[in-house]
Amino acid sequence: MNRYPIWKYVMIAVILVIGIIYTLPNFFGESPAVQVSSAKATVKVDLATLARVESILKTAGIEPTGSYFDGNSVKVRLRDADTQIRAKDLIARELDPDADDPVYVVALNLLSSSPQWLTKLNALPMYLGLDLRGGVHFLLQVDTKQALSKRLDSTTAEVRTLLRDKGVRHAGVLRSGSSIEIRFRDEETRTRARNVLADNQPSLLVTERAEGGELMLVAGFRPQAEREVLDNALKQNITTLHNRVNELGVAEPVIQQQGADRIVVQLPGVQDTAKAKDILGRTATLEARLVDLSAEAQAALTGAGPVPFGSELFKVGRGAPVVLRKQVIFSGEQLTGAQATFDENQRAAVGIQLNDAAGRVLRDVSRENLKKPMAVVLFERGRGEVLTVATIQAELGSRFQITGMDSPQASNDLALLLRAGALAAPMEIIEERTIGPSLGAENITKGFDSTLYGFLTIAAFMIAYYALFGVFSTLALGVNLLLLVALLSMLQATLTLPGIAAIALTLGMAIDANVLINERIREELRRGVSPQVAISEGYERAWATILDSNVTTLIAGIALLVFGSGPVRGFAVVHCLGIMTSIFSSVVVSRGFVNLWYGRRKKVSKLSIGQVWKPSTN
């Protein structure tokens, strides 16, 4: 009656072993480390970089406790914080001799100290939130005026191209403040232009005006279109920040909108505020320009003369110089897609897709400049580097390829960088907060102590009130806590202070199921049934109540998970997982302990379940 089949005991044992393995990494803590990442799209971090970093440390007499290349960056684990800071300064000085033009991002970090055998099993510790691990918190203010200004500039170019394509002659298209002014020589052309704009530019509010006898159309954004521009700018900035931060290997960043024009960024584990700012500021945008082939430009290349007016001097990667015209054919804002691909000779390339307006401009420029070189320039932190210079062989359109990539990995990286895009509007840090690892460690200690004291208090009450069955309930509660931590580790969830609160709450709620079971067994004993029957009936009759109460609580947790954000969402994740583990531990595991103790006995005269008050027979 009260015996589990062998497979159930095996199942429980296997689950316990898995739970122990995936819980263990959380007890080894973190050690100080230095992380080296690329600061430029044209420079890659690889195994050669790892060897160079190890050589730098060896020469300086610094012995790391571990170093590896994770595919994106080089990470070196060190013994203590003092060695970490010394190593960081040394590596930065050797890898970036020109501090004004850094090639690598060298940042302080924290890495798990788990043994290698656990790491090989993919047993990793939970991610810790900013309040537990330390890190940096920024509040960024988006420059909405600049976002509108940039959008108005691109719309001005689109209007100019549209009128030319439609054969509408004008006397000039200029931007004036927050509006676009279009001048005409006669009324008929102005009316025709107004109809063209109404059909093709619905976001513009167009009005007629005469100034000094000159006919004009004045166009500005409609209020709804203006709001859309600002919303899109904010979303693009958030997407860009996500892509850049994720590429640099910051674990579980929090990047979310706050209000109409602010963005909150939290980077757990990043101790170096200056490098965190560098990460946030690292965005890339693309520009295509024609190469200046004039004699003055060629003289500027050799240093025999100045750069001609209307041109700029760049370098191809970190090598040969080239003079490009300032006129931009298209920019990264007009990209609609970028994918790694191969050219007709099966060499690595990047396929670029442009919007219709940019495609029309490129088509016209390429038609007029056949057999002339065009350069693609990548701008990062205001500095431009020429990715490739290619001769225009045929008329180009909305789709074309950037060739000359060194490898498929290089084309993949460039495509990712271009998809990340540029910031749609500049941002300014208006609030900056650094939480040190020591404060995070203090929060962890307090959270751990609160959970431990809560567990011990519950255990003492259950054992005092339910005797041996209280011991079984306490063991089941311990299994519940073990499985919950293991699940959070396996899912690589982010644990925050609200999450620790949810764990403490889960312990209190989980024991409720065992209280129900124990009281049901007591009720059966009061009715005079045998102990074995009382155990069986107690578990069977308590199951429906346990299921109902946990399902209703789970519904509330799912609601928090769906509609909540930030700390509320973190609380909800732990809460929902805790409900599922508590059902399993309180029903399946606790009965396994009871069955092991009582099920093997043929005759049981009494259950150790505390005082059973029977009704008086008088």
C-alpha positions as CSV (number, residue, x, y, z in Angstrom):
1,M,0.0,0.0,0.0
2,N,2.7,2.5,1.0
3,R,5.5,1.2,-1.2
4,Y,7.0,3.0,-4.2
5,P,8.1,0.9,-7.2
6,I,11.8,0.9,-7.7
7,W,11.7,3.2,-10.7
8,K,10.2,6.0,-8.5
9,Y,13.0,5.8,-6.0
10,V,15.5,5.8,-8.9
11,M,13.8,8.8,-10.4
12,I,13.9,10.7,-7.1
13,A,17.6,9.8,-6.7
14,V,18.5,10.9,-10.2
15,I,16.7,14.2,-9.7
16,L,18.5,14.8,-6.4
17,V,21.9,14.1,-8.0
18,I,21.1,16.5,-10.8
19,G,19.9,19.1,-8.3
20,I,23.1,18.8,-6.3
21,I,25.4,19.0,-9.4
22,Y,23.7,22.1,-10.7
23,T,23.4,23.8,-7.3
24,L,27.1,23.3,-6.5
25,P,28.5,26.1,-8.8
26,N,26.7,28.7,-6.8
27,F,28.8,28.0,-3.7
28,F,32.2,28.6,-5.3
29,G,31.7,32.4,-5.7
30,E,33.4,34.6,-8.2
31,S,37.0,35.7,-8.7
32,P,38.4,39.0,-10.0
33,A,39.2,38.9,-13.7
34,V,40.3,41.1,-16.7
35,Q,38.3,41.0,-20.0
36,V,39.8,42.0,-23.3
37,S,37.5,42.8,-26.2
38,S,37.8,44.5,-29.5
39,A,37.2,48.2,-29.7
40,K,37.1,48.3,-33.5
41,A,35.2,46.4,-36.1
42,T,38.4,46.0,-38.2
43,V,40.3,44.3,-35.3
44,K,39.3,40.9,-34.0
45,V,40.2,39.2,-30.7
46,D,41.4,35.7,-31.2
47,L,43.7,33.0,-29.8
48,A,46.7,35.1,-30.8
49,T,45.4,37.9,-28.6
50,L,45.1,35.4,-25.7
51,A,48.8,34.3,-26.2
52,R,49.8,38.0,-26.3
53,V,48.0,38.8,-23.1
54,E,49.5,35.7,-21.3
55,S,53.0,36.8,-22.5
56,I,52.4,40.3,-21.1
57,L,51.4,38.9,-17.7
58,K,54.3,36.4,-17.7
59,T,56.8,39.1,-18.4
60,A,55.5,41.2,-15.5
61,G,55.6,38.2,-13.2
62,I,51.8,38.0,-12.8
63,E,50.5,34.4,-12.6
64,P,46.8,34.1,-13.6
65,T,44.7,31.3,-12.1
66,G,43.1,30.7,-15.5
67,S,42.8,32.3,-18.9
68,Y,40.7,31.4,-22.0
69,F,39.2,32.7,-25.2
70,D,35.4,32.5,-25.3
71,G,34.9,33.3,-29.0
72,N,34.3,37.0,-28.3
73,S,36.8,38.1,-25.8
74,V,39.9,37.0,-23.8
75,K,39.2,36.5,-20.1
76,V,42.0,36.1,-17.4
77,R,41.1,35.1,-13.9
78,L,43.4,36.5,-11.1
79,R,44.0,35.8,-7.4
80,D,42.9,39.1,-5.8
81,A,41.5,42.6,-6.6
82,D,45.0,44.2,-6.3
83,T,46.5,41.9,-8.9
84,Q,43.4,42.4,-11.1
85,I,43.9,46.2,-11.2
86,R,47.6,45.9,-11.8
87,A,47.0,43.4,-14.6
88,K,44.3,45.6,-16.2
89,D,46.6,48.6,-16.3
90,L,49.5,46.6,-17.7
91,I,47.4,45.0,-20.4
92,A,45.8,48.2,-21.4
93,R,49.1,50.0,-21.6
94,E,50.6,47.3,-23.8
95,L,47.7,46.6,-26.1
96,D,46.6,50.3,-26.5
97,P,49.7,52.5,-26.6
98,D,47.6,55.3,-28.1
99,A,45.0,56.0,-25.4
100,D,43.2,58.4,-27.7
101,D,42.6,55.7,-30.3
102,P,42.1,52.4,-28.4
103,V,42.1,49.2,-30.3
104,Y,41.0,47.0,-27.4
105,V,38.5,47.4,-24.5
106,V,40.3,46.2,-21.4
107,A,37.8,46.0,-18.5
108,L,37.6,44.7,-15.0
109,N,35.1,41.8,-14.6
110,L,34.1,38.9,-12.3
111,L,34.2,35.2,-13.3
112,S,32.8,32.1,-11.7
113,S,35.3,30.1,-9.6
114,S,33.6,26.7,-10.3
115,P,35.8,23.7,-10.9
116,Q,36.5,22.7,-14.5
117,W,34.6,19.4,-14.2
118,L,31.4,21.2,-13.3
119,T,31.9,23.7,-16.2
120,K,32.3,20.8,-18.6
121,L,28.9,19.5,-17.5
122,N,27.5,23.0,-18.3
123,A,26.8,23.4,-14.6
124,L,27.0,27.2,-14.2
125,P,26.0,29.5,-11.4
126,M,23.0,31.7,-11.6
127,Y,23.5,35.2,-13.0
128,L,23.4,37.7,-10.2
129,G,21.6,41.0,-10.6
130,L,23.2,44.4,-10.0
131,D,22.1,44.5,-6.4
132,L,23.9,41.2,-5.6
133,R,26.9,41.2,-7.9
134,G,27.7,44.9,-8.1
135,G,28.2,46.8,-11.3
136,V,27.1,50.1,-12.9
137,H,23.8,51.8,-13.4
138,F,23.2,54.6,-15.9
139,L,20.2,56.7,-16.6
140,L,20.4,58.1,-20.2
141,Q,18.6,61.1,-21.6
142,V,17.8,60.9,-25.3
143,D,18.2,64.1,-27.3
144,T,14.8,64.1,-29.0
145,K,15.5,67.4,-30.8
146,Q,18.5,65.8,-32.5
147,A,16.4,62.8,-33.5
148,L,13.9,65.0,-35.2
149,S,16.7,67.0,-36.8
150,K,18.3,63.9,-38.3
151,R,15.0,62.6,-39.6
152,L,14.2,66.0,-41.1
153,D,17.6,66.0,-42.9
154,S,17.0,62.6,-44.4
155,T,13.4,63.6,-45.4
156,T,14.8,66.7,-47.1
157,A,17.0,64.5,-49.3
158,E,14.0,62.2,-50.0
159,V,11.8,65.2,-51.1
160,R,14.6,66.4,-53.4
161,T,14.9,63.0,-55.0
162,L,11.2,62.5,-55.2
163,L,10.5,65.8,-57.1
164,R,13.4,65.0,-59.5
165,D,12.0,61.5,-60.2
166,K,8.6,62.9,-60.8
167,G,9.9,65.6,-63.2
168,V,8.8,68.5,-61.0
169,R,11.1,71.5,-61.5
170,H,11.9,73.6,-58.4
171,A,14.1,76.5,-57.5
172,G,15.6,74.8,-54.4
173,V,14.8,72.5,-51.5
174,L,16.3,73.7,-48.3
175,R,15.8,72.9,-44.6
176,S,15.0,75.9,-42.4
177,G,14.7,75.2,-38.7
178,S,12.1,72.5,-38.1
179,S,10.6,72.7,-41.7
180,I,11.5,72.1,-45.3
181,E,11.2,75.0,-47.8
182,I,10.7,74.3,-51.5
183,R,10.8,77.3,-53.9
184,F,9.0,77.5,-57.3
185,R,8.9,79.8,-60.3
186,D,5.2,79.3,-61.1
187,E,1.9,78.4,-59.4
188,E,1.2,75.4,-61.6
189,T,4.4,73.7,-60.7
190,R,3.9,74.4,-57.0
191,T,0.4,72.8,-57.1
192,R,1.8,69.8,-58.9
193,A,4.5,69.4,-56.3
194,R,2.0,69.7,-53.5
195,N,0.0,66.8,-54.9
196,V,3.2,64.7,-55.3
197,L,4.1,65.3,-51.7
198,A,0.6,64.5,-50.5
199,D,0.7,61.2,-52.3
200,N,4.2,60.1,-51.4
201,Q,5.0,61.8,-48.0
202,P,1.9,61.4,-45.8
203,S,3.9,62.3,-42.7
204,L,4.4,65.9,-43.9
205,L,2.0,68.7,-43.3
206,V,2.4,71.0,-46.4
207,T,1.3,74.6,-46.6
208,E,1.7,77.3,-49.3
209,R,3.6,80.6,-48.7
210,A,4.8,83.5,-50.7
211,E,7.9,85.4,-49.7
212,G,9.1,88.5,-51.6
213,G,7.2,87.5,-54.6
214,E,8.7,83.9,-54.5
215,L,6.3,81.0,-54.4
216,M,7.1,78.4,-51.7
217,L,5.9,75.2,-50.1
218,V,6.7,74.8,-46.4
219,A,6.6,71.2,-45.1
220,G,6.9,70.0,-41.5
221,F,6.1,66.8,-39.6
222,R,2.6,66.1,-38.5
223,P,2.2,65.7,-34.7
224,Q,1.5,62.0,-35.0
225,A,4.5,61.5,-37.3
226,E,6.7,63.5,-34.9
227,R,5.7,61.1,-32.1
228,E,6.5,58.1,-34.3
229,V,9.9,59.5,-35.1
230,L,10.7,59.9,-31.3
231,D,9.3,56.5,-30.4
232,N,11.3,54.8,-33.2
233,A,14.5,56.7,-32.2
234,L,14.1,55.5,-28.6
235,K,13.5,51.9,-29.7
236,Q,16.4,52.0,-32.1
237,N,18.7,53.3,-29.4
238,I,17.6,50.5,-27.0
239,T,18.2,47.9,-29.7
240,T,21.6,49.3,-30.5
241,L,22.6,49.3,-26.9
242,H,21.4,45.7,-26.5
243,N,23.5,44.6,-29.5
244,R,26.6,46.4,-28.5
245,V,26.5,45.3,-24.8
246,N,25.6,41.7,-25.7
247,E,28.5,41.5,-28.2
248,L,31.0,42.6,-25.6
249,G,29.9,39.8,-23.3
250,V,28.2,41.6,-20.4
251,A,26.0,38.9,-18.7
252,E,22.3,39.7,-18.3
253,P,22.3,43.5,-18.9
254,V,19.1,45.4,-18.1
255,I,18.3,47.9,-20.8
256,Q,14.8,49.4,-20.7
257,Q,12.8,52.5,-21.4
258,Q,11.9,54.9,-18.6
259,G,9.4,57.6,-19.4
260,A,9.1,59.2,-22.8
261,D,12.8,60.0,-23.5
262,R,15.0,58.1,-21.0
263,I,16.7,54.7,-21.0
264,V,17.9,52.8,-17.9
265,V,21.1,50.6,-18.4
266,Q,22.3,48.2,-15.7
267,L,25.5,46.2,-16.3
268,P,26.1,43.6,-13.5
269,G,29.7,42.5,-12.9
270,V,31.2,45.6,-14.7
271,Q,33.3,47.3,-12.1
272,D,35.0,49.8,-14.4
273,T,32.7,52.8,-14.9
274,A,34.9,54.4,-17.6
275,K,34.9,51.2,-19.6
276,A,31.1,50.8,-19.2
277,K,30.7,54.2,-20.7
278,D,33.0,53.2,-23.5
279,I,30.8,50.1,-24.1
280,L,27.6,52.2,-24.2
281,G,29.2,54.8,-26.5
282,R,30.5,52.2,-29.0
283,T,28.1,52.3,-31.9
284,A,28.8,52.0,-35.6
285,T,27.3,53.6,-38.7
286,L,28.1,53.2,-42.3
287,E,28.7,55.8,-45.0
288,A,29.4,55.4,-48.7
289,R,31.5,58.0,-50.4
290,L,33.3,58.5,-53.7
291,V,37.1,58.5,-53.8
292,D,38.6,61.9,-54.7
293,L,40.8,61.3,-57.8
294,S,41.8,64.9,-58.3
295,A,45.5,65.9,-58.5
296,E,45.2,67.8,-55.2
297,A,43.9,64.7,-53.5
298,Q,46.8,62.6,-54.8
299,A,49.2,65.3,-53.6
300,A,47.6,65.2,-50.1
301,L,48.2,61.4,-50.0
302,T,52.0,62.0,-50.2
303,G,52.0,64.9,-47.9
304,A,52.8,67.3,-50.7
305,G,49.7,69.4,-50.2
306,P,46.6,70.0,-48.1
307,V,43.4,67.9,-48.4
308,P,41.2,69.6,-51.1
309,F,38.1,71.5,-49.9
310,G,35.1,69.2,-49.8
311,S,37.2,66.1,-49.1
312,E,38.5,64.2,-46.1
313,L,41.5,62.0,-45.4
314,F,40.9,58.4,-44.1
315,K,42.8,55.2,-43.8
316,V,41.9,51.8,-45.2
317,G,41.7,49.9,-41.9
318,R,44.9,50.8,-40.1
319,G,46.9,51.0,-43.3
320,A,47.1,53.0,-46.5
321,P,45.5,56.5,-46.6
322,V,42.8,57.5,-49.1
323,V,41.0,60.8,-49.8
324,L,37.2,60.7,-50.0
325,R,34.6,63.3,-50.9
326,K,32.5,64.6,-48.0
327,Q,29.3,64.1,-49.9
328,V,27.6,61.0,-48.4
329,I,25.9,58.7,-51.0
330,F,24.0,56.8,-48.3
331,S,24.4,56.3,-44.5
332,G,23.7,53.5,-42.0
333,E,20.4,55.0,-41.1
334,Q,19.1,54.0,-44.6
335,L,20.1,50.4,-44.2
336,T,17.3,47.9,-44.0
337,G,19.4,44.8,-43.7
338,A,23.0,43.4,-43.6
339,Q,23.8,39.7,-43.9
340,A,27.1,37.7,-44.3
341,T,27.2,36.1,-47.7
342,F,29.6,35.2,-50.5
343,D,30.4,36.9,-53.9
344,E,30.5,35.3,-57.3
345,N,34.0,34.0,-56.6
346,Q,32.9,32.4,-53.3
347,R,34.8,35.0,-51.2
348,A,33.3,36.4,-48.0
349,A,31.2,39.4,-48.4
350,V,28.4,41.4,-46.8
351,G,25.0,41.8,-48.5
352,I,23.5,45.3,-48.0
353,Q,19.9,46.3,-48.5
354,L,18.9,50.0,-48.6
355,N,15.6,51.7,-48.4
356,D,14.0,53.0,-51.6
357,A,15.2,56.6,-51.3
358,A,18.8,55.6,-50.7
359,G,18.6,53.0,-53.5
360,R,17.5,55.7,-56.0
361,V,20.4,58.0,-55.0
362,L,22.9,55.2,-55.3
363,R,21.5,54.2,-58.6
364,D,22.0,57.7,-60.0
365,V,25.5,58.2,-58.5
366,S,26.7,54.8,-59.7
367,R,25.4,55.4,-63.2
368,E,27.3,58.7,-63.4
369,N,30.5,57.3,-61.9
370,L,31.0,54.0,-63.7
371,K,34.6,52.6,-63.5
372,K,35.4,55.0,-60.6
373,P,36.2,53.9,-57.0
374,M,33.7,54.1,-54.2
375,A,34.6,53.6,-50.5
376,V,32.6,52.2,-47.6
377,V,33.5,53.9,-44.3
378,L,32.7,52.6,-40.9
379,F,32.4,55.3,-38.1
380,E,32.9,54.3,-34.5
381,R,33.1,57.0,-31.8
382,G,33.4,59.7,-34.4
383,R,36.4,58.1,-36.1
384,G,36.1,56.7,-39.6
385,E,37.9,53.8,-41.1
386,V,37.6,52.7,-44.7
387,L,36.4,49.1,-44.8
388,T,36.8,48.6,-48.6
389,V,37.5,50.6,-51.8
390,A,35.9,49.0,-54.8
391,T,35.4,50.1,-58.4
392,I,31.8,50.7,-59.5
393,Q,31.5,48.1,-62.3
394,A,27.8,48.5,-63.0
395,E,24.7,50.5,-62.0
396,L,23.9,49.7,-58.3
397,G,20.5,49.8,-56.6
398,S,18.9,49.0,-53.3
399,R,20.9,45.8,-53.0
400,F,24.6,45.4,-53.3
401,Q,27.6,43.7,-51.7
402,I,30.6,44.9,-49.7
403,T,33.5,42.6,-50.9
404,G,37.1,42.2,-49.8
405,M,36.3,40.6,-46.4
406,D,39.2,38.5,-45.0
407,S,37.1,35.6,-43.8
408,P,33.4,34.5,-43.2
409,Q,33.9,35.4,-39.6
410,A,34.9,39.0,-40.6
411,S,31.8,39.3,-42.8
412,N,29.6,37.9,-40.0
413,D,31.0,40.4,-37.5
414,L,30.6,43.4,-39.9
415,A,27.0,42.3,-40.6
416,L,26.2,42.2,-36.9
417,L,27.8,45.6,-36.3
418,L,25.8,47.2,-39.2
419,R,22.6,45.6,-38.1
420,A,23.2,47.1,-34.6
421,G,23.3,50.4,-36.4
422,A,24.0,53.8,-35.1
423,L,22.2,55.7,-32.3
424,A,19.1,57.3,-33.8
425,A,19.7,60.2,-31.4
426,P,22.5,61.3,-29.1
427,M,22.2,60.4,-25.4
428,E,23.6,62.0,-22.3
429,I,24.2,60.2,-19.0
430,I,22.2,62.2,-16.4
431,E,22.6,59.7,-13.5
432,E,25.5,57.4,-12.8
433,R,25.7,54.9,-9.9
434,T,28.3,52.2,-9.1
435,I,27.5,49.3,-6.8
436,G,30.7,47.7,-5.6
437,P,31.2,43.9,-5.3
438,S,31.5,44.3,-1.5
439,L,28.0,45.8,-1.2
440,G,26.7,43.0,-3.5
441,A,28.4,40.4,-1.3
442,E,26.8,42.0,1.8
443,N,23.3,41.7,0.1
444,I,23.9,38.1,-0.7
445,T,25.0,37.3,2.9
446,K,21.9,39.0,4.3
447,G,19.6,37.3,1.8
448,F,21.2,33.9,2.5
449,D,20.9,34.5,6.3
450,S,17.3,35.4,6.0
451,T,16.5,32.3,4.0
452,L,18.6,30.1,6.4
453,Y,16.9,31.4,9.5
454,G,13.5,31.1,8.0
455,F,14.3,27.5,7.0
456,L,15.6,26.6,10.5
457,T,12.6,28.2,12.2
458,I,10.2,26.3,10.0
459,A,12.2,23.0,10.6
460,A,12.1,23.5,14.4
461,F,8.4,24.1,14.4
462,M,7.6,21.1,12.1
463,I,9.8,18.7,14.1
464,A,8.4,19.9,17.5
465,Y,4.8,19.7,16.3
466,Y,4.8,16.6,14.0
467,A,7.8,14.6,15.4
468,L,9.1,12.2,12.8
469,F,6.7,13.4,10.1
470,G,8.1,16.9,10.8
471,V,11.6,15.5,9.9
472,F,10.2,14.1,6.7
473,S,8.6,17.5,5.9
474,T,11.9,19.3,6.6
475,L,13.8,17.0,4.4
476,A,11.3,17.5,1.6
477,L,11.6,21.3,2.2
478,G,15.4,21.0,1.8
479,V,14.9,19.1,-1.5
480,N,12.6,21.8,-2.6
481,L,15.2,24.5,-2.0
482,L,17.9,22.4,-3.7
483,L,15.8,21.9,-6.8
484,L,14.7,25.5,-7.0
485,V,18.4,26.7,-6.9
486,A,19.3,24.0,-9.5
487,L,16.5,25.1,-11.8
488,L,17.5,28.7,-11.6
489,S,21.1,27.8,-12.4
490,M,20.1,25.5,-15.3
491,L,17.9,28.2,-16.8
492,Q,20.7,30.8,-16.2
493,A,18.1,33.0,-14.6
494,T,19.1,36.3,-13.0
495,L,18.8,36.3,-9.2
496,T,18.1,39.7,-7.5
497,L,17.1,40.7,-4.0
498,P,13.4,40.3,-4.8
499,G,14.3,36.8,-6.1
500,I,15.8,35.9,-2.7
501,A,12.6,37.3,-1.1
502,A,10.7,34.9,-3.4
503,I,12.8,32.0,-2.3
504,A,12.1,32.8,1.4
505,L,8.4,33.1,0.6
506,T,8.4,29.8,-1.3
507,L,9.7,28.0,1.8
508,G,6.8,29.2,3.8
509,M,4.3,28.3,1.1
510,A,5.9,24.9,0.4
511,I,5.6,23.7,4.0
512,D,1.9,24.4,3.8
513,A,1.4,21.4,1.6
514,N,3.1,19.1,4.2
515,V,1.0,20.6,7.0
516,L,-2.1,19.7,5.0
517,I,-0.9,16.1,4.4
518,N,0.1,15.7,8.1
519,E,-3.3,17.0,9.3
520,R,-5.1,14.7,6.9
521,I,-3.2,11.7,8.3
522,R,-4.1,12.8,11.8
523,E,-7.8,13.0,10.8
524,E,-7.7,9.5,9.5
525,L,-6.1,8.3,12.7
526,R,-8.8,10.0,14.7
527,R,-11.4,8.0,12.7
528,G,-9.7,4.9,14.0
529,V,-8.2,3.5,10.8
530,S,-4.9,1.7,10.8
531,P,-1.6,3.7,10.4
532,Q,-0.9,2.3,6.9
533,V,-4.4,3.2,5.7
534,A,-4.1,6.7,7.4
535,I,-0.9,7.4,5.4
536,S,-2.4,6.3,2.1
537,E,-5.7,8.2,2.6
538,G,-3.9,11.3,4.0
539,Y,-1.8,11.7,0.9
540,E,-4.6,10.9,-1.5
541,R,-7.2,13.3,0.1
542,A,-4.7,16.2,0.6
543,W,-3.6,16.1,-3.1
544,A,-6.7,17.8,-4.5
545,T,-6.4,20.6,-2.0
546,I,-2.7,21.1,-2.5
547,L,-3.2,21.2,-6.3
548,D,-6.0,23.8,-6.1
549,S,-4.1,26.1,-3.7
550,N,-0.9,25.9,-5.8
551,V,-2.6,26.4,-9.2
552,T,-4.4,29.6,-7.9
553,T,-1.1,30.9,-6.5
554,L,0.6,30.0,-9.8
555,I,-2.0,32.1,-11.7
556,A,-1.1,35.1,-9.6
557,G,2.6,34.5,-10.3
558,I,2.1,34.2,-14.0
559,A,0.2,37.5,-14.0
560,L,3.2,39.1,-12.3
561,L,5.5,37.5,-14.9
562,V,3.4,38.7,-17.9
563,F,2.6,42.3,-16.7
564,G,5.5,43.0,-14.4
565,S,8.9,44.3,-15.3
566,G,12.3,44.6,-13.6
567,P,12.4,43.4,-10.0
568,V,8.7,42.4,-10.1
569,R,9.4,40.0,-13.0
570,G,12.5,38.6,-11.2
571,F,10.3,37.9,-8.1
572,A,7.7,36.2,-10.4
573,V,10.2,33.9,-12.1
574,V,11.4,32.5,-8.8
575,H,7.9,32.4,-7.4
576,C,6.5,30.3,-10.3
577,L,9.5,27.9,-10.3
578,G,9.2,27.5,-6.5
579,I,5.5,26.5,-6.8
580,M,6.4,23.7,-9.2
581,T,9.3,22.4,-7.2
582,S,7.2,22.6,-3.9
583,I,4.4,20.4,-5.4
584,F,7.0,17.8,-6.4
585,S,8.9,17.8,-3.1
586,S,5.9,18.0,-0.8
587,V,4.0,15.2,-2.4
588,V,6.4,12.9,-4.2
589,V,9.6,13.3,-2.2
590,S,8.1,13.5,1.3
591,R,6.0,10.4,0.6
592,G,9.1,8.6,-0.6
593,F,10.7,9.2,2.8
594,V,7.5,8.0,4.6
595,N,7.3,4.9,2.4
596,L,10.9,4.1,3.0
597,W,10.4,4.3,6.8
598,Y,7.0,2.8,7.2
599,G,6.2,1.0,4.0
600,R,8.7,-1.8,4.5
601,R,7.1,-2.8,7.8
602,K,4.4,-5.4,7.8
603,K,2.7,-4.1,10.9
604,V,2.7,-0.6,12.2
605,S,1.0,0.1,15.5
606,K,1.7,3.8,15.8
607,L,2.8,6.8,13.7
608,S,5.3,9.4,15.0
609,I,3.2,12.4,13.9
610,G,2.8,14.3,17.2
611,Q,-0.2,14.4,19.5
612,V,-3.4,13.0,17.9
613,W,-6.4,14.3,19.8
614,K,-9.3,11.8,19.5
615,P,-12.9,12.7,20.2
616,S,-14.2,11.6,23.6
617,T,-16.4,8.5,23.6
618,N,-18.5,9.7,26.6
